[in-house]
Amino acid sequence: MRAFTGMYQREGDETKPPSPVVTPDRINRLAAKGLRPVLVLDEFDKSVSTDQRKDFLFDLVNSVWLHNGQVIAISNTSYAELAKAWGENFGGGPILRRIGRGDGCHNLAFVKSK
């Protein structure tokens, strides 16, 4: 996910990683101009490997949510599996509630038949 490219750096790599393309501040500025934010998260289940990334993802999703925007999260993992892996009552819970529960949320599951 390009939004997270500045969130890590390989050990021994002295080059500065690129800044994130999508930030909560950018979402807020665009929403203030009257634009409705839409955030697409491809391979959503693979994006959160550290607490820092989870916090950043929450800030992104929360910014979109506060402006009545739309989050499209594409994952090979179910809501229940993500909640278990990320911790429903910790950092992962608020993220998942904002994209997978409540009015206007739609969960679609496409399963390959055997």
Summary of the structure (lengths in Angstrom):
residues: 114
radius of gyration: 15.1
end to end distance: 30.9
largest distance: 48.7
contacts: 268
relative contact order: 0.15
helix: 45%
strand: 7%
